[in-house]
Amino acid sequence: MLQHPVFRADPLQAIANHLRATLPPPPARPQAVGGSKQQKQQQQQKKKKKKKEEEKQNHCAAGGGGDGMQE
């Protein structure tokens, strides 16, 4: 191997080529959750809706005719 002309010319490139030729391809990565634009938009709409509902509940609880405490 040390006497091979390609290795003598560029050892690192020879090793890289050898590894590319002999190693199996890397496993396929799973797609990210919510990868499409449509899915991202749907998630954003759900978050906005949930936030509005929480604000409405907090507003009703806070401004419901008093401070929420009984005398």
C-alpha atoms as a printed R data frame, in Angstrom:
   type eleno elety resid chain resno       x      y      z
1  ATOM     1    CA   MET     A     1   0.000  0.000  0.000
2  ATOM     2    CA   LEU     A     2   2.784  2.425  0.863
3  ATOM     3    CA   GLN     A     3   4.308  1.800 -2.549
4  ATOM     4    CA   HIS     A     4   1.092  2.490 -4.499
5  ATOM     5    CA   PRO     A     5   1.562  5.522 -6.787
6  ATOM     6    CA   VAL     A     6  -1.815  7.090 -5.936
7  ATOM     7    CA   PHE     A     7  -1.097  6.803 -2.223
8  ATOM     8    CA   ARG     A     8   2.361  8.312 -2.678
9  ATOM     9    CA   ALA     A     9   0.926 11.215 -4.679
10 ATOM    10    CA   ASP     A    10  -1.822 12.114 -2.179
11 ATOM    11    CA   PRO     A    11  -2.177  9.852  0.862
12 ATOM    12    CA   LEU     A    12  -5.215 11.543  2.367
13 ATOM    13    CA   GLN     A    13  -7.130 11.541 -0.899
14 ATOM    14    CA   ALA     A    14  -6.266  7.876 -1.440
15 ATOM    15    CA   ILE     A    15  -7.614  6.975  2.011
16 ATOM    16    CA   ALA     A    16 -10.772  9.047  1.459
17 ATOM    17    CA   ASN     A    17 -11.390  7.361 -1.905
18 ATOM    18    CA   HIS     A    18 -10.854  3.951 -0.346
19 ATOM    19    CA   LEU     A    19 -13.332  4.661  2.456
20 ATOM    20    CA   ARG     A    20 -15.940  5.991  0.020
21 ATOM    21    CA   ALA     A    21 -15.606  2.845 -2.048
22 ATOM    22    CA   THR     A    22 -15.703  0.346  0.821
23 ATOM    23    CA   LEU     A    23 -18.005  1.766  3.511
24 ATOM    24    CA   PRO     A    24 -21.765  1.279  3.224
25 ATOM    25    CA   PRO     A    25 -23.848  4.417  2.647
26 ATOM    26    CA   PRO     A    26 -25.067  6.175  5.781
27 ATOM    27    CA   PRO     A    27 -28.596  5.307  6.951
28 ATOM    28    CA   ALA     A    28 -31.365  7.516  5.658
29 ATOM    29    CA   ARG     A    29 -32.288 10.268  8.076
30 ATOM    30    CA   PRO     A    30 -35.948 10.460  9.071
31 ATOM    31    CA   GLN     A    31 -37.710 13.577  7.890
32 ATOM    32    CA   ALA     A    32 -38.109 16.305 10.447
33 ATOM    33    CA   VAL     A    33 -41.506 16.531 12.092
34 ATOM    34    CA   GLY     A    34 -43.526 19.291 10.448
35 ATOM    35    CA   GLY     A    35 -41.217 19.400  7.491
36 ATOM    36    CA   SER     A    36 -43.659 20.854  4.973
37 ATOM    37    CA   LYS     A    37 -44.750 24.473  4.864
38 ATOM    38    CA   GLN     A    38 -48.384 23.452  5.196
39 ATOM    39    CA   GLN     A    39 -47.697 21.484  8.377
40 ATOM    40    CA   LYS     A    40 -45.745 24.412  9.850
41 ATOM    41    CA   GLN     A    41 -48.599 26.785  9.068
42 ATOM    42    CA   GLN     A    42 -51.098 24.424 10.706
43 ATOM    43    CA   GLN     A    43 -48.945 24.216 13.832
44 ATOM    44    CA   GLN     A    44 -48.669 28.005 13.990
45 ATOM    45    CA   GLN     A    45 -52.448 28.359 13.651
46 ATOM    46    CA   LYS     A    46 -52.989 25.860 16.470
47 ATOM    47    CA   LYS     A    47 -50.567 27.765 18.701
48 ATOM    48    CA   LYS     A    48 -52.312 31.082 17.982
49 ATOM    49    CA   LYS     A    49 -55.725 29.568 18.656
50 ATOM    50    CA   LYS     A    50 -54.542 28.008 21.920
51 ATOM    51    CA   LYS     A    51 -52.956 31.282 23.013
52 ATOM    52    CA   LYS     A    52 -56.156 33.226 22.275
53 ATOM    53    CA   GLU     A    53 -58.203 30.703 24.274
54 ATOM    54    CA   GLU     A    54 -55.809 30.968 27.223
55 ATOM    55    CA   GLU     A    55 -55.919 34.772 27.097
56 ATOM    56    CA   LYS     A    56 -59.719 34.667 26.991
57 ATOM    57    CA   GLN     A    57 -59.839 32.347 30.004
58 ATOM    58    CA   ASN     A    58 -57.369 34.489 31.921
59 ATOM    59    CA   HIS     A    59 -59.297 37.645 31.048
60 ATOM    60    CA   CYS     A    60 -62.621 36.137 32.108
61 ATOM    61    CA   ALA     A    61 -61.153 34.862 35.371
62 ATOM    62    CA   ALA     A    62 -59.498 38.182 36.185
63 ATOM    63    CA   GLY     A    63 -62.287 40.515 35.122
64 ATOM    64    CA   GLY     A    64 -65.268 38.436 36.098
65 ATOM    65    CA   GLY     A    65 -66.825 40.980 38.488
66 ATOM    66    CA   GLY     A    66 -64.166 41.100 41.170
67 ATOM    67    CA   ASP     A    67 -60.829 39.825 42.149
68 ATOM    68    CA   GLY     A    68 -61.995 36.249 42.449
69 ATOM    69    CA   MET     A    69 -61.986 36.289 46.234
70 ATOM    70    CA   GLN     A    70 -65.097 35.858 48.337
71 ATOM    71    CA   GLU     A    71 -65.604 37.916 51.508
